Amino acid sequence: MSGSLTLLPGEEVYLESSKLTLQLTNLRVCRRYDLYPDPQFDSITLEAIASTGLRTRSHPGLLFLAAVLLLIAIAASQQPFGTGNNAALFLLGIGALLVVIYFITRKRNIIIESSGGWMMHIPAKRLSLEECYFMLHAIDRAKLEFLHKVPQQP
């Protein structure tokens, strides 16, 4: 995102992430992204930030269903003369597919909410959990420094 934001007078960049196209300055949090076919730009000033958070959404019901299919497959494979083996293999395949779908569809978002109700949803699947926490703490610290609630870092 380097060079994409024209800084305001007195504004300096604190943190920039190329993985998120997110930029934290001493005055605001900005995000640039493409929503085909148009480029988008979101900005929330530090004094307007009400809360930040990390949200992970998954579908654990898929894992439960895969476990049920595994139990049915085990029961089917116990049929006499191997009559349930084909059904058991089919059920195991469907269960494995459900587990793969579970991991593919998990989503992690960094949420920045303004006091006016605007929420900035930033997909953070490419970041590790530690990088997400670092980003959230940096935003919170920048806001508190802006409001003079904590001493500024040298």
Buried (B, 14 or more C-beta within 10 A) or exposed (E): BEEEBEEEEEEEBBBBBEBBBBBBBBBBBBBBBEEEEEEEEBBBBBEBBBEBEBEEEEEEEBBEBBEEBBEBBEEBBEEEEEEBEEBBEEBBEBBEEBBEEBEEEEEBBBBBBBEEEEBBBBEBEEBEEEBBEBBBEBBBBBBBBBEEEEEEEE
